Amino acid sequence: TYYGTFPQNNNSDQSDYYYLQLNTPGALTVHLAQVPTGSDYNIAVYDHSLNIVAYEATSGDDTVQTTPLAAGKYYIRVIRRTDLPGNGAPYHLRPDF
């Protein structure tokens, strides 16, 4: 599990990025939990060429699952809606594969 925050009242900090290496092919599931009350975060997963392979944009806690992926490097982006303030509370990000 990874922990991240978006500073309170800072609209310039809109995204957090993580990367992971899949050593074997398979689907990737990313869980985003503990989204602070009053905030809305989305999840995007990109391949090594920065092509989007999965996206989830529901309010509150999110889960996104990819189709089976080849082994390689992938990026996870947590995106904060800028019209809602961050409050400095940590969110939890857990990739499963």
Accessible surface in RSA format (square Angstrom, percent):
REM  Atomic radii and reference values for relative SASA: ProtOr
REM  Chains: A
REM  Algorithm: Lee & Richards
REM  Probe-radius: 1.40
REM  Slices: 20
REM RES _ NUM      All-atoms   Total-Side   Main-Chain    Non-polar    All polar
REM                ABS   REL    ABS   REL    ABS   REL    ABS   REL    ABS   REL
RES THR A   1    90.55  64.4  33.84  34.3  56.72 135.2  14.74  19.8  75.81 114.6
RES TYR A   2   103.02  48.1  99.94  56.9   3.08   8.0  65.57  49.3  37.45  46.2
RES TYR A   3   139.83  65.3 111.53  63.5  28.30  73.6  75.74  56.9  64.09  79.0
RES GLY A   4    10.77  13.3   0.00   N/A  10.77  13.3  10.77  29.5   0.01   0.0
RES THR A   5    62.03  44.1  51.25  52.0  10.79  25.7  21.90  29.4  40.13  60.7
RES PHE A   6     0.42   0.2   0.15   0.1   0.26   0.7   0.15   0.1   0.26   0.8
RES PRO A   7    55.66  40.6  49.19  44.8   6.47  23.5  55.62  45.9   0.03   0.2
RES GLN A   8   115.69  64.7  96.62  70.6  19.07  45.4  17.32  36.9  98.37  74.6
RES ASN A   9   115.88  79.9  82.23  79.5  33.64  81.0  33.46  80.5  82.41  79.7
RES ASN A  10    51.68  35.6  47.32  45.7   4.36  10.5  13.01  31.3  38.67  37.4
RES ASN A  11    88.08  60.7  79.80  77.1   8.28  19.9  24.28  58.4  63.80  61.7
RES SER A  12   100.60  85.0  64.86  86.6  35.74  82.3  53.98 114.9  46.63  65.3
RES ASP A  13    40.31  28.2  35.12  35.0   5.19  12.3  16.10  37.9  24.21  24.1
RES GLN A  14    82.16  45.9  79.16  57.9   3.00   7.1  10.55  22.5  71.61  54.3
RES SER A  15    23.43  19.8   7.76  10.4  15.67  36.1   6.58  14.0  16.85  23.6
RES ASP A  16    28.53  20.0  25.04  24.9   3.49   8.2  10.97  25.8  17.55  17.5
RES TYR A  17   138.95  64.9 111.04  63.2  27.91  72.6  85.90  64.6  53.05  65.4
RES TYR A  18    43.48  20.3  35.55  20.2   7.92  20.6  39.26  29.5   4.21   5.2
RES TYR A  19   139.37  65.1 120.11  68.3  19.25  50.1  72.51  54.5  66.85  82.4
RES LEU A  20    18.92  10.5  13.72   9.8   5.20  13.1  18.92  13.3   0.00   0.0
RES GLN A  21    91.64  51.2  78.88  57.6  12.76  30.4  37.69  80.2  53.95  40.9
RES LEU A  22     2.31   1.3   1.90   1.4   0.41   1.0   2.11   1.5   0.20   0.5
RES ASN A  23   125.52  86.6  97.85  94.6  27.67  66.6  31.35  75.5  94.17  91.0
RES THR A  24    98.25  69.9  92.91  94.2   5.33  12.7  64.41  86.5  33.84  51.2
RES PRO A  25   101.09  73.7  81.11  73.9  19.98  72.6  81.25  67.1  19.85 123.3
RES GLY A  26    26.72  33.0   0.00   N/A  26.72  33.0  26.55  72.8   0.18   0.4
RES ALA A  27    36.63  33.7  21.82  33.7  14.81  33.7  21.89  30.8  14.75  39.1
RES LEU A  28     0.09   0.0   0.00   0.0   0.09   0.2   0.00   0.0   0.09   0.2
RES THR A  29    25.10  17.9  25.01  25.4   0.09   0.2  12.86  17.3  12.24  18.5
RES VAL A  30     0.04   0.0   0.04   0.0   0.00   0.0   0.04   0.0   0.00   0.0
RES HIS A  31    46.21  25.3  45.32  31.5   0.89   2.3  32.73  33.7  13.48  15.7
RES LEU A  32     1.86   1.0   0.00   0.0   1.86   4.7   0.01   0.0   1.85   5.0
RES ALA A  33    33.17  30.5  33.17  51.2   0.00   0.0  33.17  46.7   0.00   0.0
RES GLN A  34   106.01  59.3  93.26  68.2  12.75  30.4  14.76  31.4  91.25  69.2
RES VAL A  35    20.31  13.4   1.29   1.2  19.03  45.8   1.29   1.1  19.03  51.6
RES PRO A  36    10.19   7.4   0.38   0.4   9.80  35.6   8.77   7.2   1.42   8.8
RES THR A  37   137.70  97.9 112.82 114.4  24.88  59.3  84.35 113.3  53.35  80.7
RES GLY A  38    52.85  65.2   0.00   N/A  52.85  65.2  41.61 114.2  11.24  25.2
RES SER A  39    13.08  11.1   0.74   1.0  12.34  28.4   0.24   0.5  12.84  18.0
RES ASP A  40    10.81   7.6  10.79  10.7   0.02   0.1   3.72   8.8   7.09   7.1
RES TYR A  41     0.74   0.3   0.74   0.4   0.00   0.0   0.00   0.0   0.74   0.9
RES ASN A  42    14.86  10.3  14.86  14.4   0.00   0.0   0.00   0.0  14.86  14.4
RES ILE A  43     0.00   0.0   0.00   0.0   0.00   0.0   0.00   0.0   0.00   0.0
RES ALA A  44     0.23   0.2   0.23   0.4   0.00   0.0   0.23   0.3   0.00   0.0
RES VAL A  45     0.00   0.0   0.00   0.0   0.00   0.0   0.00   0.0   0.00   0.0
RES TYR A  46    35.12  16.4  35.12  20.0   0.00   0.0  24.29  18.3  10.83  13.3
RES ASP A  47    25.66  18.0  25.66  25.5   0.00   0.0   5.79  13.6  19.86  19.8
RES HIS A  48   132.64  72.5 113.34  78.8  19.30  49.4  78.75  81.2  53.89  62.7
RES SER A  49    67.22  56.8  38.64  51.6  28.58  65.8  26.70  56.9  40.52  56.8
RES LEU A  50   120.04  66.9 102.48  73.3  17.56  44.1 102.48  72.0  17.56  47.3
RES ASN A  51    85.67  59.1  81.40  78.7   4.27  10.3  23.34  56.2  62.33  60.2
RES ILE A  52    95.68  54.4  73.98  55.1  21.70  52.3  73.98  53.3  21.70  58.9
RES VAL A  53    50.91  33.5  22.49  20.4  28.42  68.5  30.68  26.7  20.23  54.9
RES ALA A  54    13.89  12.8   3.03   4.7  10.87  24.7  13.42  18.9   0.48   1.3
RES TYR A  55   109.41  51.1  83.35  47.4  26.06  67.8  62.08  46.7  47.32  58.3
RES GLU A  56    41.14  23.6  39.28  29.7   1.86   4.4   4.71   9.1  36.43  29.7
RES ALA A  57    57.87  53.2  28.99  44.7  28.89  65.7  29.95  42.2  27.92  74.0
RES THR A  58    70.76  50.3  65.62  66.5   5.14  12.3  64.78  87.0   5.98   9.0
RES SER A  59    90.09  76.1  68.37  91.3  21.72  50.0  39.47  84.1  50.61  70.9
RES GLY A  60    30.86  38.1   0.00   N/A  30.86  38.1  28.67  78.7   2.20   4.9
RES ASP A  61    86.88  60.9  64.13  63.8  22.75  53.8  27.06  63.7  59.82  59.7
RES ASP A  62     5.44   3.8   0.00   0.0   5.44  12.9   4.15   9.8   1.28   1.3
RES THR A  63    68.90  49.0  51.86  52.6  17.04  40.6  32.98  44.3  35.92  54.3
RES VAL A  64     9.02   5.9   6.40   5.8   2.63   6.3   8.98   7.8   0.05   0.1
RES GLN A  65   119.86  67.0  92.93  67.9  26.93  64.1  20.95  44.6  98.90  75.0
RES THR A  66     7.44   5.3   0.12   0.1   7.31  17.4   1.78   2.4   5.66   8.6
RES THR A  67   101.82  72.4  96.73  98.1   5.09  12.1  78.63 105.6  23.19  35.1
RES PRO A  68   112.33  81.9  92.23  84.1  20.11  73.1  92.64  76.5  19.70 122.4
RES LEU A  69    15.85   8.8  11.02   7.9   4.83  12.1  15.11  10.6   0.74   2.0
RES ALA A  70    69.11  63.5  58.06  89.6  11.05  25.1  62.33  87.8   6.78  18.0
RES ALA A  71    51.24  47.1  29.24  45.1  22.00  50.1  29.49  41.5  21.75  57.6
RES GLY A  72    19.67  24.3   0.00   N/A  19.67  24.3  19.57  53.7   0.10   0.2
RES LYS A  73    76.91  37.5  73.11  44.9   3.80   9.0  28.50  25.6  48.41  51.6
RES TYR A  74    13.93   6.5  13.93   7.9   0.00   0.0   1.95   1.5  11.98  14.8
RES TYR A  75    57.89  27.0  57.89  32.9   0.00   0.0  31.30  23.5  26.59  32.8
RES ILE A  76     1.12   0.6   1.12   0.8   0.00   0.0   1.12   0.8   0.00   0.0
RES ARG A  77    63.01  26.5  63.01  32.1   0.00   0.0   0.45   0.6  62.56  37.9
RES VAL A  78     0.00   0.0   0.00   0.0   0.00   0.0   0.00   0.0   0.00   0.0
RES ILE A  79    29.82  17.0  29.82  22.2   0.00   0.0  29.82  21.5   0.00   0.0
RES ARG A  80     3.11   1.3   0.46   0.2   2.65   6.3   0.29   0.4   2.81   1.7
RES ARG A  81    94.60  39.7  89.16  45.4   5.44  13.0  33.11  45.3  61.49  37.3
RES THR A  82    56.66  40.3  46.72  47.4   9.94  23.7  14.12  19.0  42.55  64.3
RES ASP A  83   100.37  70.3  65.72  65.4  34.65  81.9  50.34 118.5  50.03  49.9
RES LEU A  84    50.91  28.4  50.26  36.0   0.65   1.6  50.70  35.6   0.21   0.6
RES PRO A  85    71.37  52.0  65.95  60.1   5.42  19.7  68.90  56.9   2.48  15.4
RES GLY A  86     0.41   0.5   0.00   N/A   0.41   0.5   0.00   0.0   0.41   0.9
RES ASN A  87    65.58  45.2  47.41  45.8  18.17  43.8  23.18  55.8  42.40  41.0
RES GLY A  88    35.75  44.1   0.00   N/A  35.75  44.1  18.09  49.6  17.67  39.6
RES ALA A  89    37.70  34.7  32.55  50.2   5.15  11.7  37.36  52.6   0.34   0.9
RES PRO A  90    68.43  49.9  64.13  58.5   4.30  15.6  64.13  52.9   4.30  26.7
RES TYR A  91     0.00   0.0   0.00   0.0   0.00   0.0   0.00   0.0   0.00   0.0
RES HIS A  92    57.93  31.7  57.28  39.8   0.65   1.7  32.18  33.2  25.76  30.0
RES LEU A  93     0.14   0.1   0.14   0.1   0.00   0.0   0.14   0.1   0.00   0.0
RES ARG A  94   106.41  44.7 106.29  54.2   0.13   0.3  33.71  46.1  72.71  44.1
RES PRO A  95    22.15  16.1   9.91   9.0  12.24  44.5   9.91   8.2  12.24  76.1
RES ASP A  96    56.05  39.3  50.90  50.7   5.15  12.2  27.67  65.1  28.38  28.3
RES PHE A  97   148.30  74.2  77.27  47.9  71.02 184.8 108.00  65.5  40.30 115.3
END  Absolute sums over single chains surface
CHAIN  1 A     5317.9       4144.9       1173.0       2814.1       2503.8
END  Absolute sums over all chains
TOTAL          5317.9       4144.9       1173.0       2814.1       2503.8
